[in-house]
Amino acid sequence: DVQLQASGGGSVQPGESLRLSCAASGFAVDVYAIGWYRQAPGKAREGVACIWGREGDSGYSDSVKGRFTVSSDNAKNTVYLQMNTLKPEDTAVYYCTADTIDMTVMVVARYWGQGTQVTVSS
């Protein structure tokens, strides 16, 4: 199974930046995509970014496009979420997910890590 650890959250002022990390470990299957989600109090969980494939293609929600960038360091089994020009509405707990496939038995799974808190306020 895959274990995920998100880190790098904190409290910043509007316009500042943070970089989140998601470290994956403990797996014996291919991880083909890493996603980032967030959930603010009283709101539904929202997907914000994803990176997938050997080329590291990525996608973003409209609310973060142009401000957030996802990247990966495959040697370290770590994915990063660079968050620039942060806004108060970015305040949430941020989670990373790993999508895996075991080709020997054709089983796919999604693993969730514990979140890291991001607070943006004046």
Secondary structure, 3 states (H helix, E strand, C coil): CCEEEEECCEEECCCCCEEEEEEEECCCCEEEEEEEEEECCCCCCEEEEEEECCCCEEEECCCCCCCEEEEEEHHHCEEEEEECCCCHHHCEEEEEEEEEEECCCCEEEEEECECEEEEECC
